[in-house]
Every structure is written in structure tokens, then in C-alpha cells.
Amino acid sequence: MNMEQKKINIGLIGLGARGTLLLHDVLLEHEDAVICAVCDVYEDRCEKAAQYIQEKTGQKPFQTTNYKEIFERKEVDAVLLCSSWDGVWQGSGMRGRRSLFHSGMLEACRDL
């Protein structure tokens, strides 16, 4: 196993209860995951998450209220969707370009 594995740059969409819980309890605990972008329709949630990430990692992520901007960012390797599945996936244009994970998938995996 290569000890110098590439870090995965993650865009996080949805910063309500589920997204915030994942951010605090899971994502920032993995050294190979970098939250490089955050998005929510509520600007204050974006700012709060970005500030939290900066306090924990020293890096402030890109923040936006428009989910399409997350998909347009070249540095984003994977997107974790912690919001409504419909709409975002349908109109994202992400098929075949990057990995997209819905938080419901993570919960299903935990049950396996």
C-alpha cells in the first residue's frame, strides 16, 4: 500500500443537521479527506461550516449558496450530498465526471 495516497477533495452540499453532523463527527476525522467546498441555501450555514473547517484544519473552504458552483470546481474530486436527492442530482451534470454520494447511502452502508 502506498503510504503517500492522494487526499480526496470533497464538496459538501447541505449543512443542516445531517451535513453538520457528518462534518463534525466523520469527515474532519479522516486525514485523507479535505473539505474544499461547502454549500447550503442558507448563507449563515455556509459561513459557520467554513469557519469551523478553518479552525480545525487551517484551510478555509470555498463557500456558496449555489450547488452548481461546487460541481464546476476542478479541485473537487467527490461531492457528498446531505440535502434533498432530487433536483441536485438530476440537474448537476455530474454523471461520469466525479463521484457523488448521498448521505442516505452512507447510512445504508453503516447497516451492512
VENMOFEN-V587829 format. One record per residue. N is the residue number from 1. RES is the residue in one letter. PHI is phi in whole degrees, -180 to 180 (NA if undefined). PSI is psi in radians with two decimals (* if undefined). D_FIRST is the distance of its C-alpha to the first C-alpha in Angstrom with 1 decimal. Layout:
n:N res:RES phi:PHI psi:PSI d_first:D_FIRST
n:N res:RES phi:PHI psi:PSI d_first:D_FIRST
This chain:
n:1 res:M phi:NA psi:2.32 d_first:0.0
n:2 res:N phi:-75 psi:2.11 d_first:3.8
n:3 res:M phi:-75 psi:-0.25 d_first:6.2
n:4 res:E phi:-106 psi:1.03 d_first:8.9
n:5 res:Q phi:-71 psi:2.60 d_first:8.7
n:6 res:K phi:-68 psi:2.43 d_first:12.2
n:7 res:K phi:-75 psi:2.57 d_first:14.6
n:8 res:I phi:-98 psi:2.12 d_first:16.6
n:9 res:N phi:-86 psi:2.08 d_first:20.3
n:10 res:I phi:-112 psi:2.35 d_first:22.4
n:11 res:G phi:-100 psi:2.24 d_first:26.1
n:12 res:L phi:-110 psi:2.07 d_first:27.9
n:13 res:I phi:-112 psi:2.16 d_first:31.2
n:14 res:G phi:101 psi:1.84 d_first:33.5
n:15 res:L phi:-119 psi:0.58 d_first:34.0
n:16 res:G phi:-79 psi:-2.64 d_first:36.4
n:17 res:A phi:-60 psi:-0.84 d_first:35.7
n:18 res:R phi:-66 psi:-0.83 d_first:32.6
n:19 res:G phi:-65 psi:-0.71 d_first:30.9
n:20 res:T phi:-67 psi:-0.72 d_first:31.8
n:21 res:L phi:-61 psi:-0.80 d_first:30.6
n:22 res:L phi:-62 psi:-0.72 d_first:27.2
n:23 res:L phi:-61 psi:-0.86 d_first:27.1
n:24 res:H phi:-73 psi:-0.75 d_first:28.2
n:25 res:D phi:-98 psi:-0.31 d_first:26.5
n:26 res:V phi:-124 psi:-1.07 d_first:23.2
n:27 res:L phi:-62 psi:-0.77 d_first:22.1
n:28 res:L phi:-75 psi:-0.12 d_first:22.6
n:29 res:E phi:-85 psi:-0.18 d_first:20.7
n:30 res:H phi:-101 psi:2.06 d_first:17.3
n:31 res:E phi:-67 psi:-0.39 d_first:16.1
n:32 res:D phi:-90 psi:0.03 d_first:14.2
n:33 res:A phi:-113 psi:2.29 d_first:17.5
n:34 res:V phi:-122 psi:2.13 d_first:20.4
n:35 res:I phi:-84 psi:1.77 d_first:23.9
n:36 res:C phi:-99 psi:-0.18 d_first:25.4
n:37 res:A phi:-155 psi:2.46 d_first:28.4
n:38 res:V phi:-131 psi:2.61 d_first:30.7
n:39 res:C phi:-147 psi:2.44 d_first:33.6
n:40 res:D phi:-159 psi:2.69 d_first:36.5
n:41 res:V phi:-69 psi:-0.34 d_first:40.1
n:42 res:Y phi:-100 psi:2.04 d_first:41.3
n:43 res:E phi:-60 psi:-0.63 d_first:40.9
n:44 res:D phi:-65 psi:-0.57 d_first:41.1
n:45 res:R phi:-67 psi:-0.70 d_first:38.0
n:46 res:C phi:-61 psi:-0.83 d_first:36.0
n:47 res:E phi:-63 psi:-0.75 d_first:37.3
n:48 res:K phi:-64 psi:-0.76 d_first:36.6
n:49 res:A phi:-66 psi:-0.76 d_first:33.0
n:50 res:A phi:-62 psi:-0.72 d_first:32.5
n:51 res:Q phi:-64 psi:-0.73 d_first:34.1
n:52 res:Y phi:-62 psi:-0.79 d_first:32.0
n:53 res:I phi:-63 psi:-0.73 d_first:28.8
n:54 res:Q phi:-64 psi:-0.71 d_first:30.2
n:55 res:E phi:-63 psi:-0.66 d_first:31.2
n:56 res:K phi:-82 psi:-0.56 d_first:27.8
n:57 res:T phi:-118 psi:-0.30 d_first:25.6
n:58 res:G phi:85 psi:-0.05 d_first:28.1
n:59 res:Q phi:-117 psi:2.20 d_first:27.7
n:60 res:K phi:-91 psi:2.17 d_first:30.3
n:61 res:P phi:-77 psi:2.80 d_first:29.3
n:62 res:F phi:-62 psi:2.49 d_first:31.5
n:63 res:Q phi:-134 psi:2.52 d_first:33.9
n:64 res:T phi:-156 psi:2.78 d_first:36.3
n:65 res:T phi:-102 psi:0.01 d_first:38.6
n:66 res:N phi:-112 psi:1.88 d_first:38.0
n:67 res:Y phi:-59 psi:-0.47 d_first:34.9
n:68 res:K phi:-63 psi:-0.51 d_first:35.2
n:69 res:E phi:-67 psi:-0.52 d_first:34.3
n:70 res:I phi:-65 psi:-0.79 d_first:30.9
n:71 res:F phi:-68 psi:-0.44 d_first:30.3
n:72 res:E phi:-80 psi:-0.31 d_first:31.7
n:73 res:R phi:-76 psi:2.14 d_first:29.3
n:74 res:K phi:-66 psi:-0.50 d_first:26.8
n:75 res:E phi:-76 psi:-0.25 d_first:24.3
n:76 res:V phi:-77 psi:2.05 d_first:24.0
n:77 res:D phi:-88 psi:-0.60 d_first:20.9
n:78 res:A phi:-146 psi:2.65 d_first:21.9
n:79 res:V phi:-121 psi:2.28 d_first:25.1
n:80 res:L phi:-106 psi:2.02 d_first:25.8
n:81 res:L phi:-98 psi:1.93 d_first:29.3
n:82 res:C phi:-112 psi:0.68 d_first:31.1
n:83 res:S phi:-138 psi:-2.95 d_first:34.5
n:84 res:S phi:-59 psi:2.27 d_first:36.6
n:85 res:W phi:-67 psi:-0.73 d_first:34.7
n:86 res:D phi:-66 psi:2.70 d_first:37.7
n:87 res:G phi:84 psi:-1.05 d_first:38.7
n:88 res:V phi:-66 psi:-0.91 d_first:35.5
n:89 res:W phi:-65 psi:-0.73 d_first:33.5
n:90 res:Q phi:-61 psi:-0.70 d_first:36.6
n:91 res:G phi:-107 psi:0.21 d_first:37.3
n:92 res:S phi:-79 psi:-0.47 d_first:34.0
n:93 res:G phi:70 psi:0.35 d_first:33.4
n:94 res:M phi:-87 psi:-0.29 d_first:29.7
n:95 res:R phi:-52 psi:2.13 d_first:29.3
n:96 res:G phi:81 psi:-0.06 d_first:26.7
n:97 res:R phi:-101 psi:-0.70 d_first:26.0
n:98 res:R phi:-150 psi:2.95 d_first:23.6
n:99 res:S phi:-81 psi:2.37 d_first:22.3
n:100 res:L phi:-126 psi:2.19 d_first:25.1
n:101 res:F phi:-122 psi:2.37 d_first:24.9
n:102 res:H phi:-99 psi:2.44 d_first:28.0
n:103 res:S phi:-58 psi:-0.48 d_first:28.1
n:104 res:G phi:-62 psi:-0.56 d_first:29.8
n:105 res:M phi:-65 psi:-0.68 d_first:26.7
n:106 res:L phi:-64 psi:-0.70 d_first:24.8
n:107 res:E phi:-66 psi:-0.66 d_first:27.7
n:108 res:A phi:-66 psi:-0.69 d_first:27.6
n:109 res:C phi:-64 psi:-0.62 d_first:23.9
n:110 res:R phi:-64 psi:-0.52 d_first:24.7
n:111 res:D phi:-78 psi:-0.27 d_first:27.4
n:112 res:L phi:-72 psi:* d_first:25.2
